[in-house]
Every structure is written in structure tokens, then in C-alpha cells.
Amino acid sequence: MDVDALRALTPGCAHRTHLNNAGAGLLSQPTLDVMLGHLRREAEIGGYEAADAARDDIAAVSVAVAELVGGAADEVALFDNATRAWNAAFYSLPLGPGDRILTGRAEYGSNVLAYLQVAKRTGAEVVVVPNDESGQLDTAALAELVDERTRLIGVSHVPTSGGLVNPAAEIGRIAREAGVLFLLDATQSVGQFPVDVEEIGCDMLSATGRKFLRGPRGTGFLWVRSTALERLDPYVAEIRAATWDGGRGFTWADGARRFETWENSYVNILGLGAAVRQALDLSLDAIAERTLALGAQLRERLDALPGVATHDLGRDRCAIVTAKVDGVPTEDVVAALARAGVNATATVPEDTQFDTEVRGVHPLVRLSPHYYNTEAELDRAVEVIAGLRR
């Protein structure tokens, strides 16, 4: 990987040390060019006409996303963010009194709120699977909790609040053996390391474009296994998703398109496609090798500082690194980094409610390097944090 060349194609690298890729990655110049080109075309010839002219490129986005996750293009639905993609899957699952939703302590806050809302509406039950001694989801406990009442296993692959990588493939094995649908929130993992739906064994996967994929904000996607469609009832019907039969009925669109809506920002969709293609061309294996190594280096350097401790759980960890500085409020650490030109953020207790219940550590400073970051940039961030202690 030619890091210098990749940085030269990333305008933001000239101005900031961007260690907030778990929030939003920096757009590359090729992605920016694709988006600006289509926006200009919309201005010059009209929005409908520009979309018609770019029809083949738009269709290629679903193909690229499918290649990214190891599925088929007709199993991909495009959305304006990952939460709407996740909601499209979850709210399409019929649930009733006594049905059970199993989830983990690392589950994202919006997902938890959806579980609680549907449980209140339907009489379903939300069951939180405990962590094992490493802090990842305890798969032995999960296997014991799965029973004939279980309708869904919903898990965040990587939480928003740390570097944990949950054992998705083992969770998938348990779900398949029990015949239970498995919804994987891959918002923080897709683009950071290889994510293959066949290896994992999930039935549905949601993700965003703006984080480690380096796509634009306002993009997301849902992958749905073809064999899971018959067990889902999309909760919104509209002209993209279904066709009126001329009477009092309608038929759903083929494949995952039944979850989409007709109106889209094709500027953003084409930007997502460019970002996905860039990740595929670079190779997710190569991206993972560098990105995970940078995360490990940063974690090690922070742990070596007096009065600083990292708080990432699990046997496998990724490039998201969370830490606390003794005696210094987290917001002050983030502000000091910003003054030094380093982008970072803080964890939000409400974003991971179940984790916050058992760990009194939030908010934490969250730093998340990507493959275009350098070791010198890590040094800069560590030096700022070390200076706070001094």
C-alpha cells in the first residue's frame, strides 16, 4: 500500500490529523470527483435526466456493494443512512407476545430503542446476552438462551464505543443451527476489515458509507439473504418497493429492492459506489493489515503513558481505540487534541446503554485511525495526551 500516494489523493490529510474514522472517514479525491461531476450534470441537464444518463453507473453500485460483503446484487438495498437500513430489516420482522429478541451488551443505542419500542408494542421480550471474561458476547450463553421463542439475534459487530470485534461467525453458526434470523449491524466493521456474509452466516447486514468505507454522509445499505425474504414483511410499501395489481393488492419487488424508496440522492449513491470500488481495488485484506496494526500501535502507546488507560474489550480488537486520562475530563482531552489539529471524539453513554450499565467508564476518548494515517500522526496524538498529564 502506497500510503503517500493515498494521502495525496485525500485532501483532508493536508490540513488535519484525522483520527475520527469511526465517525466519518475522509473522502478521497476520486470519490469527490464522481460526486461533483454528477451534481454538475444535475445542474446542467436536470436531476431526472442526469440519473437516466448515469443509469449503468448507478446500477453498478449495488454490484460493488454485493462484492464487498460477498452477496449478490439483488440482495442489496440502498439507503440514506445505516439506521434506516437497519430499521428496514428489523421492523419487517413479524413479532408477537412471548417472542424473544437476543442481543449483546455492545448493541448500538438506536437498535436498543427499536427493540424496546417493538417489545412494548407487541409483547415481545428483549434478552441481553452477557459478555464473556474478555468482554465480547458470550457465545456459550447465547447458545443456551436460544429457544423456540427466539425470533431474532441482533448484534453489533463492532460497537460505537470501543475496539471490540464480536465473534460474528460463531454467532452465525448458532443462529443457523437454531433456524433463527441473525441481523448484524456492521456499521463500524465494513470497510475496516473483510466482512463476508457467507463466512459470518448472517441473514441481514446493515452498514454505512461514511465511516471506514470513506463514502459520503447520507449513505447506507442493507444486505438481505434471499432465503430470508419470505420471513420478512417490509413495513413500508411504495412505488419502488411494490407494484399495484390494479385491484386491491400489490406484489413486492424482487429481492432486497422491496426495502428501498423511490427517491434517492444519486450524487451520494455514486459517491458510495466510488468509495466501495476504491476499497475493493485496495483489497480489504490490505486495508485490514494496516488499519488494525495502526490501532494496535496506538493502543499500546497510550497504555504506556502514566495515568492513561485504554478500555477496549474482546479477544479481537480493531482500529477503534478508547481511553481515559486520569484527572482530565474526556471533553477536555478531545478539545486539546482539536487545538493541536487532531480529530477525535468521545463515547456517549446513551449510545451503548447495556455496556454503560456494567462499565462506569464512559465517556471515553475515541481515536480511530485508518490506512491513510501515519505513525507520525499517532505520535502527535499521543504527545498531546501525554502533555495533559504533565
C-alpha positions as CSV (number, residue, x, y, z in Angstrom):
1,M,0.0,0.0,0.0
2,D,1.5,3.3,-1.1
3,V,0.4,5.5,1.8
4,D,2.0,8.7,0.4
5,A,0.0,8.3,-2.8
6,L,-3.2,7.6,-0.9
7,R,-2.7,10.6,1.3
8,A,-2.0,12.8,-1.8
9,L,-5.5,11.7,-3.1
10,T,-7.1,12.6,0.3
11,P,-7.4,16.4,0.5
12,G,-8.2,16.3,4.2
13,C,-4.8,14.9,5.1
14,A,-3.1,18.2,4.2
15,H,-5.0,20.1,7.0
16,R,-5.7,17.7,9.9
17,T,-4.7,14.6,11.6
18,H,-7.9,12.7,11.2
19,L,-8.3,10.0,13.8
20,N,-12.1,10.0,13.7
21,N,-12.8,7.5,11.0
22,A,-15.3,5.7,13.2
23,G,-17.2,8.9,12.9
24,A,-16.7,9.7,9.3
25,G,-13.7,8.8,7.1
26,L,-12.1,11.4,4.8
27,L,-13.4,11.4,1.2
28,S,-10.8,10.7,-1.5
29,Q,-10.4,12.9,-4.5
30,P,-11.7,10.3,-6.9
31,T,-14.9,9.9,-4.8
32,L,-15.2,13.7,-4.6
33,D,-14.8,14.0,-8.4
34,V,-17.5,11.5,-9.1
35,M,-19.9,13.3,-6.8
36,L,-19.2,16.8,-8.1
37,G,-19.4,15.5,-11.7
38,H,-22.9,14.2,-11.2
39,L,-24.0,17.2,-9.2
40,R,-22.8,19.4,-12.0
41,R,-24.7,17.2,-14.5
42,E,-27.9,17.6,-12.5
43,A,-27.5,21.4,-12.6
44,E,-26.8,21.4,-16.3
45,I,-29.4,19.0,-17.7
46,G,-31.8,18.2,-14.8
47,G,-32.0,15.7,-12.0
48,Y,-34.1,13.1,-13.7
49,E,-32.1,13.4,-16.9
50,A,-28.8,13.1,-15.0
51,A,-29.9,10.0,-13.3
52,D,-31.0,8.5,-16.6
53,A,-27.7,9.2,-18.1
54,A,-25.9,7.6,-15.2
55,R,-28.2,4.5,-15.1
56,D,-25.4,2.0,-15.6
57,D,-23.2,3.6,-13.0
58,I,-26.0,3.7,-10.5
59,A,-26.8,0.0,-11.1
60,A,-23.1,-0.8,-10.6
61,V,-23.2,0.5,-7.1
62,S,-25.3,-2.5,-5.9
63,V,-23.0,-4.8,-7.7
64,A,-20.0,-3.3,-5.9
65,V,-21.6,-3.4,-2.5
66,A,-22.6,-7.1,-3.1
67,E,-18.9,-7.9,-4.0
68,L,-17.8,-6.0,-0.8
69,V,-19.9,-8.2,1.5
70,G,-19.9,-11.4,-0.5
71,G,-23.5,-11.4,-1.6
72,A,-25.5,-10.9,-4.8
73,A,-26.6,-7.5,-6.2
74,D,-30.3,-8.4,-5.9
75,E,-29.7,-8.9,-2.2
76,V,-28.7,-5.2,-1.7
77,A,-30.9,-2.3,-0.9
78,L,-29.5,1.2,-0.8
79,F,-30.5,3.8,1.9
80,D,-29.7,7.3,3.0
81,N,-28.1,6.0,6.3
82,A,-27.3,2.8,8.2
83,T,-30.0,3.3,10.8
84,R,-32.8,3.4,8.2
85,A,-31.2,0.3,6.6
86,W,-31.2,-1.5,9.9
87,N,-34.8,-0.3,10.7
88,A,-36.0,-1.6,7.3
89,A,-34.8,-5.1,8.3
90,F,-35.8,-5.1,11.9
91,Y,-39.3,-3.6,11.6
92,S,-40.1,-6.1,8.8
93,L,-39.8,-9.0,11.2
94,P,-43.2,-10.1,12.5
95,L,-43.2,-10.4,16.3
96,G,-45.8,-11.2,18.9
97,P,-46.3,-11.8,22.6
98,G,-43.6,-14.1,24.1
99,D,-41.3,-13.8,21.1
100,R,-37.7,-13.1,22.1
101,I,-35.0,-10.8,20.7
102,L,-31.5,-11.7,21.8
103,T,-28.8,-9.0,21.7
104,G,-25.5,-8.2,23.2
105,R,-24.2,-5.6,25.7
106,A,-22.4,-3.8,22.8
107,E,-25.6,-3.1,20.9
108,Y,-25.9,0.4,19.4
109,G,-28.4,2.7,21.2
110,S,-30.7,3.3,18.2
111,N,-31.1,-0.5,17.8
112,V,-31.8,-0.9,21.5
113,L,-34.5,1.8,21.4
114,A,-36.1,-0.1,18.4
115,Y,-36.1,-3.3,20.4
116,L,-37.7,-1.7,23.3
117,Q,-40.4,0.1,21.2
118,V,-41.4,-3.1,19.4
119,A,-41.3,-5.1,22.6
120,K,-43.7,-2.6,24.1
121,R,-46.0,-2.7,21.1
122,T,-46.1,-6.5,20.6
123,G,-45.3,-8.1,24.0
124,A,-42.0,-9.5,22.7
125,E,-39.1,-9.8,25.1
126,V,-35.6,-8.3,24.8
127,V,-32.9,-10.6,26.3
128,V,-29.4,-9.2,26.7
129,V,-26.7,-11.9,26.4
130,P,-23.9,-11.4,28.9
131,N,-20.3,-10.9,27.9
132,D,-17.6,-13.5,28.5
133,E,-14.5,-12.9,30.5
134,S,-12.8,-11.0,27.6
135,G,-15.7,-8.6,27.2
136,Q,-17.1,-10.0,23.9
137,L,-20.5,-11.6,23.6
138,D,-20.6,-14.9,25.4
139,T,-21.5,-17.4,22.6
140,A,-21.9,-20.2,25.1
141,A,-24.5,-18.2,27.0
142,L,-26.1,-17.2,23.7
143,A,-26.5,-20.9,22.7
144,E,-28.2,-21.6,26.0
145,L,-30.6,-18.7,25.7
146,V,-31.8,-19.6,22.2
147,D,-35.1,-21.5,22.3
148,E,-38.3,-22.0,20.4
149,R,-39.4,-18.5,21.3
150,T,-36.4,-16.8,19.8
151,R,-37.2,-14.9,16.6
152,L,-34.1,-12.7,16.1
153,I,-30.4,-12.5,17.2
154,G,-29.4,-8.8,16.7
155,V,-25.7,-7.9,17.3
156,S,-23.4,-5.0,16.6
157,H,-20.3,-6.5,15.0
158,V,-18.1,-3.6,16.3
159,P,-19.6,-1.2,18.9
160,T,-19.5,2.5,18.6
161,S,-17.8,2.7,22.0
162,G,-14.7,0.7,21.5
163,G,-12.4,-1.6,19.6
164,L,-14.2,-4.9,20.4
165,V,-14.9,-7.2,17.4
166,N,-17.7,-9.5,18.4
167,P,-17.4,-13.2,17.2
168,A,-19.9,-12.8,14.4
169,A,-19.2,-16.1,12.6
170,E,-19.8,-18.1,15.8
171,I,-23.0,-16.2,16.4
172,G,-24.0,-17.0,12.9
173,R,-23.3,-20.7,13.4
174,I,-25.6,-20.7,16.5
175,A,-28.3,-18.8,14.6
176,R,-28.2,-21.2,11.6
177,E,-28.4,-24.3,13.8
178,A,-31.4,-22.9,15.6
179,G,-33.1,-21.6,12.5
180,V,-33.2,-18.1,13.9
181,L,-32.7,-14.9,11.9
182,F,-29.5,-13.1,12.5
183,L,-29.3,-9.3,11.9
184,L,-25.7,-7.9,12.0
185,D,-25.1,-4.2,12.4
186,A,-21.8,-3.9,10.5
187,T,-21.7,-0.1,10.6
188,Q,-18.2,0.1,12.2
189,S,-16.7,-3.0,10.6
190,V,-17.4,-2.8,6.8
191,G,-14.5,-1.0,5.2
192,Q,-12.2,-1.6,8.1
193,F,-11.6,-5.3,7.5
194,P,-13.1,-8.1,5.4
195,V,-16.8,-8.8,6.2
196,D,-18.2,-11.8,4.3
197,V,-21.9,-12.7,4.8
198,E,-21.3,-16.3,3.8
199,E,-18.5,-16.8,6.3
200,I,-20.4,-15.0,9.0
201,G,-23.8,-16.7,8.3
202,C,-26.0,-13.7,8.9
203,D,-29.3,-13.2,7.2
204,M,-29.3,-9.4,7.2
205,L,-26.5,-6.9,7.4
206,S,-26.6,-3.1,7.6
207,A,-23.8,-0.7,7.1
208,T,-23.0,2.9,6.4
209,G,-20.9,4.6,3.7
210,R,-19.5,7.4,5.8
211,K,-17.1,5.6,8.2
212,F,-14.3,3.2,7.2
213,L,-15.6,3.0,3.7
214,R,-14.8,6.6,3.2
215,G,-18.0,7.4,1.4
216,P,-20.2,10.4,1.8
217,R,-22.6,11.1,4.7
218,G,-26.2,10.2,3.8
219,T,-25.4,6.7,2.5
220,G,-26.1,3.3,3.9
221,F,-27.1,-0.2,2.7
222,L,-28.8,-3.3,3.7
223,W,-28.0,-6.8,2.5
224,V,-30.7,-9.4,2.9
225,R,-30.2,-13.1,2.2
226,S,-32.7,-14.3,-0.5
227,T,-33.9,-17.1,1.7
228,A,-34.8,-14.7,4.5
229,L,-37.2,-12.6,2.4
230,E,-40.1,-15.0,2.9
231,R,-39.8,-14.5,6.7
232,L,-39.9,-10.7,6.5
233,D,-42.8,-8.3,5.7
234,P,-41.5,-4.9,4.7
235,Y,-43.1,-2.3,6.9
236,V,-43.3,0.4,4.1
237,A,-44.9,-0.2,0.7
238,E,-44.2,2.4,-2.0
239,I,-43.7,2.5,-5.8
240,R,-40.0,1.5,-5.6
241,A,-40.8,-1.4,-3.3
242,A,-44.0,-2.8,-4.8
243,T,-46.3,-2.9,-7.8
244,W,-50.0,-2.3,-7.6
245,D,-52.0,-5.1,-9.3
246,G,-54.8,-2.9,-10.5
247,G,-57.2,-4.0,-7.8
248,R,-56.8,-4.1,-4.0
249,G,-53.5,-5.8,-3.9
250,F,-49.8,-5.5,-4.8
251,T,-46.7,-7.6,-5.3
252,W,-43.4,-6.9,-3.7
253,A,-40.4,-6.0,-5.9
254,D,-37.9,-8.8,-6.4
255,G,-35.1,-9.2,-4.0
256,A,-34.0,-6.6,-1.5
257,R,-35.3,-3.8,-3.6
258,R,-38.6,-4.2,-1.8
259,F,-37.0,-2.4,1.1
260,E,-35.9,0.7,-0.9
261,T,-37.7,4.0,-1.5
262,W,-38.0,5.6,-4.9
263,E,-36.4,9.0,-4.3
264,N,-32.6,9.0,-3.7
265,S,-29.6,11.3,-3.8
266,Y,-27.8,9.8,-6.7
267,V,-24.9,12.1,-6.0
268,N,-24.4,10.3,-2.7
269,I,-25.1,6.9,-4.2
270,L,-22.5,7.3,-6.9
271,G,-20.1,8.6,-4.2
272,L,-20.8,5.4,-2.2
273,G,-20.0,3.3,-5.3
274,A,-16.7,5.1,-5.9
275,A,-15.7,4.6,-2.3
276,V,-16.6,0.9,-2.3
277,R,-14.8,0.4,-5.6
278,Q,-11.7,2.1,-4.1
279,A,-11.8,-0.2,-1.1
280,L,-12.1,-3.3,-3.3
281,D,-9.3,-2.2,-5.5
282,L,-7.0,-1.7,-2.5
283,S,-8.1,-5.1,-1.1
284,L,-9.9,-5.4,2.3
285,D,-7.1,-7.7,3.4
286,A,-4.5,-5.0,2.8
287,I,-6.7,-2.4,4.4
288,A,-7.2,-4.6,7.5
289,E,-3.5,-5.3,7.8
290,R,-2.5,-1.7,8.0
291,T,-5.6,-0.3,9.8
292,L,-5.6,-2.9,12.6
293,A,-1.9,-2.5,13.0
294,L,-2.2,1.2,13.5
295,G,-5.0,0.6,16.1
296,A,-2.8,-1.8,18.0
297,Q,0.2,0.6,17.9
298,L,-2.0,3.4,19.2
299,R,-3.5,1.3,22.0
300,E,0.0,0.1,23.1
301,R,1.4,3.7,23.1
302,L,-1.5,5.1,25.1
303,D,-1.3,2.2,27.6
304,A,2.4,3.0,28.1
305,L,1.6,6.6,29.3
306,P,1.4,7.2,33.1
307,G,-2.2,7.9,34.1
308,V,-3.7,6.8,30.8
309,A,-5.6,3.5,30.2
310,T,-7.4,2.1,27.2
311,H,-10.7,0.4,27.7
312,D,-11.2,-1.8,24.6
313,L,-12.8,-5.2,25.2
314,G,-12.7,-8.6,23.5
315,R,-10.3,-11.1,22.2
316,D,-10.1,-9.5,18.8
317,R,-9.8,-5.7,18.5
318,C,-9.9,-3.3,15.7
319,A,-8.7,0.2,14.9
320,I,-11.1,1.9,17.3
321,V,-9.2,2.9,20.4
322,T,-10.8,4.2,23.6
323,A,-9.0,5.7,26.5
324,K,-9.3,7.7,29.7
325,V,-6.8,10.2,31.2
326,D,-6.7,10.3,35.0
327,G,-7.8,13.6,36.4
328,V,-8.7,15.1,33.0
329,P,-12.3,15.3,31.8
330,T,-12.8,13.5,28.5
331,E,-14.2,16.6,26.8
332,D,-11.0,18.5,27.7
333,V,-8.9,15.7,26.1
334,V,-10.9,15.9,22.9
335,A,-10.6,19.7,22.9
336,A,-6.9,19.6,23.5
337,L,-6.5,17.2,20.5
338,A,-8.6,19.5,18.4
339,R,-6.4,22.5,19.2
340,A,-3.5,20.5,18.1
341,G,-5.2,19.7,14.8
342,V,-6.1,16.1,15.7
343,N,-9.7,15.0,15.1
344,A,-11.1,12.7,17.7
345,T,-14.3,12.3,19.6
346,A,-15.8,10.9,22.8
347,T,-18.1,7.9,23.5
348,V,-21.6,8.8,24.6
349,P,-23.1,6.7,27.4
350,E,-26.5,6.6,25.9
351,D,-25.2,5.2,22.6
352,T,-24.4,1.9,24.3
353,Q,-26.9,1.6,27.1
354,F,-26.3,-2.0,28.1
355,D,-22.5,-1.5,28.1
356,T,-22.9,1.6,30.2
357,E,-24.9,-0.4,32.8
358,V,-22.0,-2.6,33.6
359,R,-19.0,-0.3,32.9
360,G,-18.7,3.0,34.6
361,V,-16.1,4.3,32.1
362,H,-18.0,6.5,29.6
363,P,-17.4,9.0,28.2
364,L,-14.0,7.8,26.8
365,V,-11.8,9.5,24.3
366,R,-12.2,7.6,21.0
367,L,-9.5,7.6,18.4
368,S,-9.9,5.6,15.1
369,P,-7.0,5.6,12.6
370,H,-7.4,4.4,9.0
371,Y,-4.9,3.1,6.4
372,Y,-4.1,6.6,5.2
373,N,-2.9,7.7,8.7
374,T,0.8,7.6,9.5
375,E,2.8,6.5,12.6
376,A,3.9,10.2,12.9
377,E,0.2,11.2,13.3
378,L,-0.2,8.6,16.0
379,D,2.8,10.1,17.8
380,R,1.3,13.6,17.6
381,A,-1.9,12.4,19.2
382,V,-0.1,10.5,22.0
383,E,2.1,13.5,22.7
384,V,-0.9,15.8,23.1
385,I,-2.4,13.3,25.6
386,A,0.9,12.9,27.4
387,G,1.2,16.6,27.7
388,L,-2.1,16.8,29.5
389,R,-0.7,14.5,32.3
390,R,2.4,16.6,32.6
